[in-house]
Amino acid sequence: MISVYLVDDHRMFLSGLEKELGERFAIVGASTTVDEAVEGILATSPDVVLLDVHLPNGGGRAIMDRIGDQRPDTTFLALSVSDAPQDVIALIRSGARGYVTKTIGPDDLADAIERVHGRDAVFSPRLAGFVLDAFHANEPAPVVDPDLDLLTPREVEVLRQIARGFTYKQVAHNLDVSVKTVETHMTAVLRKLRLASRNELTKWAYDRRLI
């Protein structure tokens, strides 16, 4: 079972998270301040830290900076009310594997925790675009890849949305198709591009500026 450490300065919100996530994950600790969080994370070595952006005496970025390389196997997922670009970019540059807002539902949050633990990058859909734009700012021009010609227009659209962090259910809703159809397109995309995972697909699309 994936172990999770929770960090938020609102105790009632922490209690809600523990209740919602406790059946699917091992909740190994919870803190409301930066100092408590750093001490708790170092003591418990969780698989995933779910942390808020703004906390008393610092925030999620301060926690990651202080943990540094002491817990290389711990993955950080930001959970915040803020969707300000400067907050998102700062957390990602400090080492967070993903960033979701507190409007996320319990099932999607659980899915995000599992995905960052599997080393996928996860963002709330509306955040993914400007995150990728920020990291592309100083990148060289993309390389044309003949493999892209192997995909149908619909497969390319599914690829783009999946690589941006959308779930299969969200893609199905956006394209007005069934989840099974999305799964079929994804299987074809991975086969044609000779990729083994969603993480590899995201990197492939990112390198070619498809997202």
N, CA and C of each residue as an Amber inpcrd file, in Angstrom:
protein
   633
   0.8460000  -1.1990000   0.0000000   0.0000000   0.0000000   0.0000000
   0.8790000   1.2460000   0.0000000   0.5300000   2.2140000  -0.8210000
   1.2840000   3.4600000  -0.9090000   1.1330000   4.2500000   0.3910000
   2.2540000   4.6990000   0.9390000   2.2120000   5.5070000   2.1640000
   2.1750000   6.9900000   1.7900000   1.3200000   7.7380000   2.4990000
   1.0900000   9.1440000   2.1710000   1.1980000   9.9970000   3.4270000
   1.8850000  11.1310000   3.2880000   1.9830000  12.1120000   4.3700000
   1.2340000  13.3600000   3.9250000   0.3990000  13.9110000   4.8030000
  -0.4650000  15.0460000   4.4610000   0.0360000  16.3330000   5.1110000
   0.0450000  17.4080000   4.3440000   0.4780000  18.7070000   4.8710000
  -0.5220000  19.7810000   4.4500000  -1.1700000  20.3970000   5.4350000
  -2.1000000  21.4920000   5.1800000  -2.3110000  22.2380000   6.4910000
  -2.5000000  23.5480000   6.4310000  -2.6200000  24.3110000   7.6720000
  -4.0470000  24.3710000   8.2100000  -4.9830000  23.7030000   7.5580000
  -6.3540000  23.6380000   8.0500000  -6.6330000  22.2280000   8.5810000
  -6.7780000  22.1170000   9.8960000  -6.9260000  20.8010000  10.5220000
  -8.1930000  20.0870000  10.0510000  -9.2730000  20.8230000   9.8520000
 -10.5030000  20.1870000   9.3950000 -10.3370000  19.6140000   7.9900000
  -9.5940000  20.3170000   7.1460000  -9.3340000  19.8070000   5.8060000
  -8.4730000  18.5480000   5.8720000  -7.4760000  18.5520000   6.7820000
  -6.6500000  17.3640000   6.9640000  -7.4880000  16.1760000   7.3920000
  -8.4150000  16.4130000   8.3140000  -9.2840000  15.3330000   8.7860000
 -10.1080000  14.7570000   7.6410000 -10.5910000  15.6560000   6.7740000
 -11.3510000  15.2070000   5.6210000 -10.5090000  14.3750000   4.6660000
  -9.2780000  14.8060000   4.4400000  -8.3740000  14.0460000   3.5740000
  -8.0960000  12.6620000   4.1340000  -7.8300000  12.6050000   5.4380000
  -7.5500000  11.3130000   6.0670000  -8.7390000  10.3680000   5.9210000
  -9.9350000  10.9000000   6.0700000 -11.1330000  10.0760000   5.9380000
 -11.3160000   9.5930000   4.5030000 -11.1140000  10.4860000   3.5390000
 -11.3250000  10.1390000   2.1380000 -10.2650000   9.1810000   1.5980000
  -9.0250000   9.3710000   2.0520000  -7.9110000   8.6120000   1.4730000
  -7.4940000   7.4060000   2.3010000  -7.9730000   7.3500000   3.5540000
  -7.4890000   6.3250000   4.4820000  -7.7440000   4.8950000   4.0730000
  -8.7780000   4.6540000   3.2740000  -9.0790000   3.2860000   2.8680000
  -8.2070000   2.8090000   1.7100000  -7.6440000   3.7420000   0.9730000
  -6.8470000   3.3680000  -0.2030000  -5.3510000   3.4970000   0.0170000
  -4.9590000   4.2880000   1.0200000  -3.5400000   4.5300000   1.2630000
  -3.2210000   4.4160000   2.7520000  -1.9540000   4.2190000   3.0440000
  -1.4940000   4.2230000   4.4310000  -1.1080000   5.6540000   4.7900000
  -1.9370000   6.3340000   5.5690000  -1.6480000   7.7080000   5.9820000
  -0.6820000   7.6470000   7.1600000   0.5730000   8.0320000   6.9330000
   1.6090000   7.8480000   7.9540000   1.8420000   9.0890000   8.8030000
   1.1860000  10.2070000   8.4640000   1.3590000  11.4050000   9.2650000
   0.6650000  12.5950000   8.6390000   0.5010000  13.6360000   9.4390000
  -0.1240000  14.8740000   8.9570000   0.4310000  16.0370000   9.7510000
   0.6780000  17.1560000   9.0740000   1.2530000  18.3340000   9.7250000
   0.5800000  19.5950000   9.2070000   0.6720000  20.6490000  10.0340000
   0.0670000  21.9250000   9.6570000   1.0970000  23.0330000   9.4580000
   2.3690000  22.7700000   9.7550000   3.4170000  23.7770000   9.5870000
   4.6100000  23.1820000   8.8600000   5.4720000  24.0450000   8.3820000
   6.6580000  23.6080000   7.6500000   7.5800000  22.7750000   8.5450000
   7.8740000  23.2840000   9.7450000   8.7890000  22.5690000  10.6410000
   8.2670000  21.1800000  10.9940000   6.9780000  21.0900000  11.3360000
   6.3840000  19.7940000  11.6630000   6.4510000  18.8510000  10.4650000
   6.1820000  19.3890000   9.2850000   6.1640000  18.5660000   8.0860000
   7.5480000  18.0040000   7.7780000   8.5580000  18.8480000   7.8460000
   9.9190000  18.3820000   7.5520000  10.3110000  17.2720000   8.5240000
  10.0500000  17.4880000   9.8050000  10.3820000  16.4840000  10.8110000
   9.6160000  15.1800000  10.5610000   8.3230000  15.3130000  10.2730000
   7.5050000  14.1250000  10.0560000   7.8820000  13.3530000   8.8060000
   8.1760000  14.0670000   7.7160000   8.5520000  13.3980000   6.4630000
   9.8800000  12.6630000   6.6130000  10.8420000  13.2960000   7.2700000
  12.1350000  12.6420000   7.4720000  11.9930000  11.4170000   8.3680000
  11.0560000  11.4700000   9.3080000  10.8780000  10.3600000  10.2500000
  10.1330000   9.1800000   9.6260000   9.1830000   9.4580000   8.7290000
   8.3310000   8.3960000   8.1960000   8.6900000   7.9360000   6.7860000
   9.4490000   8.7190000   6.0470000   9.8480000   8.3850000   4.6660000
   8.6700000   7.9040000   3.8190000   7.6550000   8.7380000   3.6520000
   6.4750000   8.3140000   2.8810000   6.7740000   8.1790000   1.3970000
   5.9130000   7.4240000   0.7160000   6.0390000   7.3190000  -0.7380000
   5.6440000   8.6350000  -1.4040000   4.5680000   9.2340000  -0.9220000
   4.0390000  10.4660000  -1.5120000   3.7150000  11.4620000  -0.4070000
   4.0840000  12.7200000  -0.6200000   3.6810000  13.8130000   0.2690000
   2.6750000  14.6690000  -0.4800000   1.4970000  14.8060000   0.1120000
   0.4570000  15.6670000  -0.4370000   0.5190000  16.9720000   0.3300000
   0.9620000  18.0450000  -0.3220000   1.2520000  19.2590000   0.4390000
   0.6120000  20.5010000  -0.1450000   0.2360000  21.4120000   0.7670000
  -0.3360000  22.6950000   0.3800000   0.7860000  23.6380000  -0.0510000
   0.4130000  24.6590000  -0.8010000   1.4010000  25.6130000  -1.2970000
   1.7500000  26.6610000  -0.2510000   0.7350000  27.1820000   0.4400000
   0.9410000  28.2670000   1.4000000   0.6900000  27.7760000   2.8240000
   1.7150000  27.9090000   3.6690000   1.6440000  27.4710000   5.0610000
   2.2780000  28.5400000   5.9430000   1.9880000  28.5070000   7.2670000
   2.6630000  29.4350000   8.1710000   4.1870000  29.2370000   8.1160000
   4.9240000  30.3180000   8.0580000   6.3990000  30.2720000   8.0420000
   6.9550000  29.5710000   6.8070000   6.2230000  29.6600000   5.7080000
   6.7400000  29.0590000   4.4850000   5.6370000  28.3670000   3.7220000
   5.9670000  27.3300000   3.0140000   4.9760000  26.6050000   2.2360000
   5.5700000  25.3380000   1.6650000   4.8750000  24.7830000   0.6630000
   5.3290000  23.5400000   0.0720000   6.7380000  23.6260000  -0.4870000
   7.0680000  24.7650000  -1.0710000   8.4110000  24.9270000  -1.6370000
   9.4750000  24.8720000  -0.5520000   9.2100000  25.4940000   0.5950000
  10.1730000  25.4780000   1.7040000  10.3920000  24.0600000   2.2130000
   9.3220000  23.2790000   2.2570000   9.4410000  21.8890000   2.7100000
  10.3350000  21.0950000   1.7670000  10.0860000  21.2110000   0.4730000
  10.8880000  20.4580000  -0.4870000  12.3470000  20.9110000  -0.4710000
  12.5660000  22.2030000  -0.3130000  13.9400000  22.7060000  -0.2690000
  14.6880000  22.1480000   0.9390000  13.9990000  22.0240000   2.0720000
  14.6490000  21.5340000   3.2870000  14.8280000  20.0140000   3.2770000
  13.9210000  19.3180000   2.6250000  14.0920000  17.8640000   2.4940000
  15.2510000  17.5650000   1.5520000  15.3450000  18.3660000   0.4840000
  16.4350000  18.2030000  -0.4710000  16.5250000  16.7890000  -1.0110000
  17.7370000  16.2240000  -0.9530000  17.9740000  14.8630000  -1.4490000
  17.9520000  13.8260000  -0.3380000  17.4680000  14.2100000   0.8320000
  17.4880000  13.2870000   1.9660000  16.4890000  12.1350000   1.7900000
  15.4440000  12.3690000   1.0420000  14.4460000  11.3260000   0.7890000
  14.1780000  11.2380000  -0.7140000  15.1240000  10.6980000  -1.4740000
  14.9990000  10.6900000  -2.9380000  13.8260000   9.8580000  -3.4590000
  13.3430000   8.9000000  -2.6590000  12.2380000   8.0530000  -3.1200000
  10.8720000   8.6340000  -2.7960000  10.8320000   9.7650000  -2.0910000
   9.5680000  10.4170000  -1.7670000   9.1640000  11.3600000  -2.8880000
   7.9170000  11.2730000  -3.3040000   7.3780000  12.1040000  -4.3810000
   6.4190000  13.1340000  -3.7950000   6.4560000  14.3460000  -4.3240000
   5.6160000  15.4270000  -3.8130000   4.5190000  15.7830000  -4.8200000
   3.2980000  15.8920000  -4.2940000   2.1460000  16.3130000  -5.0920000
   1.5100000  17.5180000  -4.4050000   1.4820000  18.6550000  -5.0770000
   0.8980000  19.8640000  -4.5100000  -0.6220000  19.8240000  -4.6320000
  -1.2960000  20.2200000  -3.5440000  -2.7520000  20.3140000  -3.5100000
  -3.1000000  21.6740000  -2.9220000  -3.6880000  22.5510000  -3.7210000
  -3.8580000  23.9310000  -3.2730000  -5.1300000  24.5620000  -3.8250000
  -5.5800000  25.6180000  -3.1470000  -6.6800000  26.4170000  -3.6950000
  -6.1610000  27.3380000  -4.7920000  -4.8650000  27.5700000  -4.8090000
  -4.2730000  28.5120000  -5.7610000  -4.0420000  27.8580000  -7.1170000
  -4.4500000  28.5650000  -8.1660000  -4.0880000  28.1370000  -9.5130000
  -3.2700000  29.2250000 -10.2120000  -2.6130000  30.0700000  -9.3910000
  -1.7760000  31.1410000  -9.9310000  -0.5490000  30.5460000 -10.6070000
  -0.2280000  30.9960000 -11.8230000   0.9240000  30.4370000 -12.5370000
   2.2100000  30.4640000 -11.7330000   2.4620000  31.5590000 -10.9820000
   3.7180000  31.6510000 -10.2410000   3.8130000  30.5890000  -9.1500000
   2.6790000  30.2390000  -8.5360000   2.6850000  29.1890000  -7.5150000
   2.9610000  27.8280000  -8.1400000   2.2780000  27.5580000  -9.2450000
   2.4420000  26.2640000  -9.8970000   3.8780000  26.0690000 -10.3780000
   4.3930000  27.0500000 -11.0820000   5.7470000  26.9360000 -11.6300000
   6.7900000  26.7990000 -10.5170000   6.6340000  27.5740000  -9.4360000
   7.5880000  27.5160000  -8.3280000   7.6280000  26.1250000  -7.7040000
   6.4670000  25.5140000  -7.5110000   6.4190000  24.1750000  -6.9120000
   7.0230000  23.1260000  -7.8320000   6.7230000  23.2230000  -9.1120000
   7.2520000  22.2420000 -10.0610000   8.7710000  22.3740000 -10.1770000
   9.2570000  23.6020000 -10.2240000  10.7060000  23.8060000 -10.3120000
  11.4220000  23.3200000  -9.0510000  10.7230000  23.3410000  -7.9170000
  11.3310000  22.8780000  -6.6630000  11.3150000  21.3630000  -6.5380000
  10.5880000  20.6960000  -7.4280000  10.6340000  19.2360000  -7.4200000
   9.3140000  18.5170000  -7.2940000   8.1900000  19.2510000  -7.2050000
   6.8940000  18.5790000  -7.1360000   6.6410000  17.8210000  -8.4390000
   6.0550000  16.6410000  -8.3020000   5.7810000  15.8190000  -9.4760000
   4.4550000  16.1850000 -10.1360000   3.6250000  16.9030000  -9.3630000
   2.3310000  17.2960000  -9.9010000   1.7090000  18.4060000  -9.0840000
   0.6340000  18.9530000  -9.6080000  -0.0450000  20.0750000  -8.9450000
  -1.5190000  19.9910000  -9.3010000  -2.3670000  19.8250000  -8.2780000
  -3.8030000  19.7870000  -8.4960000  -4.4680000  20.7710000  -7.5390000
  -5.6360000  21.2570000  -7.9280000  -6.3520000  22.2080000  -7.0810000
  -7.3490000  21.4780000  -6.1840000  -7.7970000  22.1810000  -5.1460000
  -8.6730000  21.5570000  -4.1540000 -10.1000000  21.3640000  -4.6470000
 -10.3690000  21.7220000  -5.8830000 -11.6660000  21.4040000  -6.4760000
 -11.7030000  19.9560000  -6.9700000 -10.5870000  19.2490000  -6.9130000
 -10.5010000  17.8790000  -7.4050000 -11.3560000  16.9540000  -6.5450000
 -11.9730000  15.9480000  -7.1810000 -12.7780000  14.9780000  -6.4580000
 -11.9170000  13.9130000  -5.7980000 -12.4560000  13.1940000  -4.8130000
 -11.6910000  12.1720000  -4.0860000 -11.0950000  11.0930000  -4.9830000
 -11.8670000  10.5980000  -5.9390000 -11.3550000   9.5400000  -6.8160000
 -10.2270000  10.0430000  -7.7050000 -10.3900000  11.2580000  -8.2390000
  -9.3360000  11.8170000  -9.0930000  -8.0820000  12.1300000  -8.2740000
  -8.2570000  12.5450000  -7.0180000  -7.1040000  12.8030000  -6.1560000
  -6.3650000  11.5080000  -5.8660000  -7.1110000  10.4530000  -5.5740000
  -6.4780000   9.1550000  -5.3330000  -5.7190000   8.6900000  -6.5770000
  -6.3180000   8.9040000  -7.7460000  -5.6580000   8.5440000  -9.0040000
  -4.3760000   9.3610000  -9.1900000  -4.4210000  10.6530000  -8.8440000
  -3.2390000  11.5100000  -8.9710000  -2.1210000  11.0260000  -8.0540000
  -2.4530000  10.6200000  -6.8410000  -1.4470000  10.1060000  -5.8980000
  -0.7970000   8.8510000  -6.4630000  -1.6090000   7.9560000  -6.9980000
  -1.0620000   6.7200000  -7.5630000  -0.1760000   7.0100000  -8.7760000
  -0.5830000   7.9760000  -9.5710000   0.1850000   8.2820000 -10.7740000
   1.5220000   8.9420000 -10.4520000   1.5550000   9.8820000  -9.4970000
   2.8520000  10.4880000  -9.1720000   3.7590000   9.4760000  -8.4970000
   3.1600000   8.5460000  -7.7500000   3.9750000   7.4740000  -7.1580000
   4.5950000   6.6090000  -8.2530000   3.8750000   6.4780000  -9.3790000
   4.4030000   5.7430000 -10.5260000   5.2860000   6.5940000 -11.4200000
   5.6040000   7.8240000 -10.9620000   6.5010000   8.7690000 -11.6430000
   5.8720000   9.4460000 -12.8480000   4.5510000   9.4330000 -12.9440000
   3.8840000  10.2600000 -13.9400000   3.8570000  11.7050000 -13.4330000
   3.7890000  12.6530000 -14.3510000   3.5520000  14.0560000 -13.9950000
   2.0560000  14.3120000 -14.0810000   1.4950000  14.9250000 -13.0450000
   0.0420000  15.0970000 -12.9760000  -0.3030000  16.5580000 -12.6970000
  -1.1920000  17.1160000 -13.5190000  -1.6700000  18.4720000 -13.3070000
  -3.1830000  18.5040000 -13.4950000  -3.8550000  19.3950000 -12.7670000
  -5.2420000  19.6760000 -13.1090000  -5.2530000  20.1290000 -14.5630000
  -6.2170000  19.6680000 -15.3580000  -6.1970000  19.9390000 -16.7990000
  -5.9600000  21.3850000 -17.1780000  -6.5920000  22.3340000 -16.4960000
  -6.4550000  23.7370000 -16.8950000  -5.0760000  24.3030000 -16.5640000
  -4.2970000  23.5910000 -15.7380000  -2.9630000  24.0750000 -15.3790000
  -1.8850000  23.5620000 -16.3230000  -2.1540000  22.4450000 -16.9770000
  -1.1100000  21.7730000 -17.7480000  -0.5400000  22.6480000 -18.8540000
  -1.4050000  23.3950000 -19.5550000  -0.9530000  24.1920000 -20.6900000
   0.0940000  25.2070000 -20.3360000  -0.1570000  26.0440000 -19.3070000
   0.8320000  27.0840000 -19.0290000   2.0610000  26.5290000 -18.3170000
   1.9330000  25.3830000 -17.6490000   3.1270000  24.7430000 -17.0810000
   4.0680000  24.3270000 -18.2010000   3.5090000  23.6730000 -19.2050000
   4.3320000  23.2310000 -20.3260000   4.8840000  24.4100000 -21.1130000
   4.0830000  25.4660000 -21.2760000   4.5660000  26.6620000 -21.9660000
   5.7660000  27.2560000 -21.2370000   5.6970000  27.2820000 -19.9030000
   6.7880000  27.8680000 -19.1150000   8.0770000  27.0920000 -19.2970000
   7.9620000  25.7730000 -19.3430000   9.1680000  24.9660000 -19.4670000
   9.6660000  24.8790000 -20.8980000   8.7990000  25.2390000 -21.8430000
   9.2190000  25.2670000 -23.2450000   9.8920000  26.5820000 -23.6180000
   9.8010000  27.5730000 -22.7890000  10.2140000  28.9340000 -23.1450000
  11.6220000  29.0020000 -23.7180000  12.5290000  28.2290000 -23.1260000
  13.9290000  28.2830000 -23.5600000  14.3750000  27.0080000 -24.2690000
  13.3900000  26.2480000 -24.7660000  13.7070000  24.9860000 -25.4230000
  13.9960000  25.2150000 -26.9060000  14.8140000  24.3800000 -27.5330000
  15.0420000  24.4750000 -28.9710000  13.7970000  24.0650000 -29.7560000
  13.7940000  24.3840000 -31.0250000  12.6590000  24.0380000 -31.8750000
  12.4470000  22.5290000 -31.9030000  11.2150000  22.0900000 -32.0170000
  10.9390000  20.6590000 -32.0080000  11.4710000  19.9630000 -33.2510000
  11.7300000  18.6840000 -33.0960000  12.2040000  17.8710000 -34.2070000
  11.0100000  17.1630000 -34.8270000  10.8790000  17.2270000 -36.1450000
   9.7900000  16.5350000 -36.8130000  10.0260000  15.0390000 -36.7210000
   8.9980000  14.2970000 -36.3330000   9.1420000  12.8500000 -36.1440000
   8.2070000  12.1350000 -37.1020000   8.7410000  11.2940000 -37.9860000
   7.8860000  10.5920000 -38.9460000   6.8890000   9.6620000 -38.2780000
   7.1560000   9.2630000 -37.0160000   6.2210000   8.3870000 -36.3240000
   4.8540000   9.0460000 -36.1510000   4.8370000  10.3750000 -36.1070000
   3.5760000  11.0810000 -35.9290000   2.6330000  10.8200000 -37.1000000
   3.2010000  10.5900000 -38.2760000   2.3830000  10.3280000 -39.4540000
   1.6650000   8.9820000 -39.3770000   2.1030000   8.1350000 -38.4360000
   1.4650000   6.8320000 -38.2690000   0.1220000   6.9330000 -37.5510000
  -0.1080000   8.0690000 -36.8940000  -1.3110000   8.2240000 -36.0830000
  -2.4340000   8.9040000 -36.8560000  -3.6450000   8.5050000 -36.5580000
  -4.8100000   9.1730000 -37.1290000  -5.0390000  10.4930000 -36.3870000
  -5.7970000  11.4300000 -36.9740000  -6.0880000  12.6940000 -36.2750000
  -6.7250000  12.4680000 -34.9050000  -7.6440000  11.4970000 -34.7830000
  -8.2710000  11.2450000 -33.4940000  -7.2600000  10.6800000 -32.4890000
  -6.3570000   9.8410000 -32.9510000  -5.3240000   9.3000000 -32.0480000
  -4.4090000  10.4130000 -31.5480000  -4.1080000  11.3740000 -32.4140000
  -3.2790000  12.5070000 -31.9980000  -4.0020000  13.3330000 -30.9370000
  -5.3000000  13.5300000 -31.1110000  -6.0670000  14.3080000 -30.1410000
  -6.1170000  13.5920000 -28.7930000  -6.3080000  12.2910000 -28.8150000
  -6.2990000  11.5120000 -27.5680000  -4.9240000  11.5910000 -26.9200000
  -3.8830000  11.4480000 -27.7320000  -2.5060000  11.5430000 -27.2240000
  -2.2880000  12.8750000 -26.5150000  -2.6830000  13.9660000 -27.1620000
  -2.4710000  15.3010000 -26.5790000  -3.1560000  15.4280000 -25.2230000
  -4.3970000  14.9820000 -25.1390000  -5.1510000  15.1530000 -23.9020000
  -4.6170000  14.2580000 -22.7860000  -4.2760000  13.0360000 -23.1230000
  -3.7080000  12.1350000 -22.1160000  -2.3760000  12.6860000 -21.6230000
  -1.5480000  13.1760000 -22.5300000  -0.2380000  13.7100000 -22.1540000
  -0.3610000  14.9690000 -21.3040000  -1.4590000  15.6960000 -21.4350000
  -1.6770000  16.8940000 -20.6310000  -2.2200000  16.5930000 -19.2390000
  -2.4780000  15.3220000 -18.9640000  -2.8950000  14.9570000 -17.6190000
  -4.3560000  14.6090000 -17.4590000  -5.1220000  14.5990000 -18.5400000
  -6.5300000  14.2410000 -18.4600000  -6.6760000  12.7390000 -18.2010000
  -7.6810000  12.3520000 -17.4420000  -7.9890000  10.9460000 -17.2480000
  -8.7270000  10.4130000 -18.4690000  -8.8100000   9.0940000 -18.5910000
  -9.5570000   8.5020000 -19.7040000 -11.0030000   8.9930000 -19.6860000
 -11.5930000   9.0790000 -18.4970000 -12.9790000   9.5210000 -18.3690000
 -13.1440000  10.9550000 -18.8700000 -12.1810000  11.8240000 -18.5320000
 -12.2480000  13.2140000 -18.9750000 -12.0850000  13.3250000 -20.4890000
 -11.1740000  12.5380000 -21.0480000 -10.9760000  12.5530000 -22.5030000
 -12.2430000  12.0710000 -23.2070000 -12.8430000  11.0180000 -22.6760000
 -14.0750000  10.4880000 -23.2650000 -15.1720000  11.5490000 -23.2590000
 -15.2740000  12.2890000 -22.1650000 -16.2760000  13.3560000 -22.0840000
 -15.9630000  14.4700000 -23.0810000 -14.6890000  14.8670000 -23.1600000
 -14.2910000  15.9610000 -24.0530000 -14.5290000  15.6250000 -25.5230000
 -14.3270000  14.3590000 -25.8780000 -14.4520000  13.9540000 -27.2810000
 -15.8030000  13.3170000 -27.5960000 -16.6550000  13.2110000 -26.5660000
 -17.9900000  12.6220000 -26.7240000 -17.9100000  11.1910000 -27.2610000
 -17.0330000  10.4050000 -26.6480000 -16.9020000   8.9930000 -26.9890000
 -16.9010000   8.1950000 -25.6890000 -16.8670000   6.8900000 -25.7790000
 -16.8540000   6.0500000 -24.5810000 -15.4290000   5.9290000 -24.0430000
 -15.3380000   5.5810000 -22.7560000 -14.0280000   5.3390000 -22.1540000
 -13.3230000   4.1920000 -22.8760000 -14.0760000   3.1800000 -23.2700000
 -13.5080000   2.0460000 -23.9960000 -12.8680000   2.5010000 -25.3100000
 -13.4950000   3.4470000 -25.9890000 -12.9310000   3.9630000 -27.2390000
 -11.6080000   4.6790000 -26.9840000 -11.5600000   5.4480000 -25.9110000
 -10.3110000   6.1310000 -25.5520000  -9.2200000   5.1020000 -25.2590000
  -9.5630000   4.0630000 -24.5090000  -8.5870000   3.0080000 -24.1940000
  -8.0740000   2.3440000 -25.4650000  -8.9830000   2.1220000 -26.4320000
  -8.5890000   1.5080000 -27.7040000  -7.6190000   2.4040000 -28.4660000
  -7.9140000   3.7130000 -28.5020000  -7.0120000   4.6530000 -29.1720000
  -5.6460000   4.6790000 -28.4820000  -5.6480000   4.6840000 -27.1540000
  -4.3770000   4.7190000 -26.4240000  -3.5430000   3.4650000 -26.6900000
  -4.1840000   2.3260000 -26.7410000  -3.4640000   1.0830000 -27.0440000
  -2.8080000   1.1690000 -28.4180000  -3.5490000   1.7260000 -29.3790000
  -3.0120000   1.8740000 -30.7350000  -1.8530000   2.8660000 -30.7630000
  -1.9950000   3.9680000 -30.0400000  -0.9380000   4.9850000 -29.9990000
   0.3460000   4.4040000 -29.4120000   0.2340000   3.7400000 -28.2830000
   1.4240000   3.1700000 -27.6380000   2.0810000   2.1260000 -28.5250000
   1.2600000   1.3250000 -29.2140000   1.8100000   0.2900000 -30.1030000
   2.5330000   0.9260000 -31.2850000   1.8890000   1.9080000 -31.9290000
   2.4840000   2.5360000 -33.1140000   3.7620000   3.3030000 -32.7760000
   3.7980000   3.9170000 -31.6100000   4.9690000   4.7140000 -31.2320000
   6.0130000   3.8990000 -30.4780000   5.6930000   2.6400000 -30.2290000
   6.6000000   1.7200000 -29.5210000   6.9510000   2.2630000 -28.1250000
   5.9200000   2.6980000 -27.4270000   6.0680000   3.2180000 -26.0750000
   5.4130000   2.2590000 -25.1030000   5.9290000   2.2380000 -23.8710000
   5.4660000   1.2370000 -22.9050000   4.5260000   1.7770000 -21.8420000
   4.4670000   3.0980000 -21.6800000   3.6810000   3.6270000 -20.5680000
   3.1790000   5.0370000 -20.8710000   2.2550000   5.4840000 -20.0380000
   1.7410000   6.8470000 -20.1450000   2.8500000   7.8630000 -19.8920000
   3.7540000   7.5340000 -18.9790000   4.8670000   8.4310000 -18.6710000
   5.7580000   8.6270000 -19.8970000   6.0590000   7.5480000 -20.6010000
   6.8710000   7.6460000 -21.8170000   6.1330000   8.4500000 -22.8880000
   4.8150000   8.2620000 -22.9600000   4.0200000   9.0010000 -23.9370000
   4.0570000  10.5020000 -23.6630000   3.9480000  10.8890000 -22.3810000
   3.9910000  12.3000000 -22.0190000   5.3230000  12.9170000 -22.4120000
   6.4150000  12.2130000 -22.1450000   7.7470000  12.7170000 -22.5050000
   7.8780000  12.8320000 -24.0300000   7.3700000  11.8230000 -24.7350000
   7.4430000  11.8320000 -26.2000000   6.7150000  13.0570000 -26.7510000
   5.5090000  13.3050000 -26.2540000   4.7210000  14.4470000 -26.7210000
   5.3540000  15.7650000 -26.3030000   5.8940000  15.8100000 -25.1060000
   6.5330000  17.0330000 -24.5960000   7.7470000  17.4000000 -25.4580000
   8.5660000  16.4000000 -25.8050000   9.7630000  16.6520000 -26.6080000
   9.4270000  17.2070000 -27.9810000   8.2310000  16.8890000 -28.4590000
   7.8250000  17.3390000 -29.7970000   6.8730000  18.5260000 -29.7650000
   6.7070000  19.0900000 -28.5770000   5.8330000  20.2580000 -28.3840000
   4.4100000  20.0030000 -28.8860000   3.9250000  18.8210000 -28.6590000
   2.5530000  18.5070000 -29.0320000   1.5790000  18.9230000 -27.9340000
   2.1080000  19.3110000 -26.7720000   1.2560000  19.7030000 -25.6520000
   1.7760000  21.0070000 -25.0540000
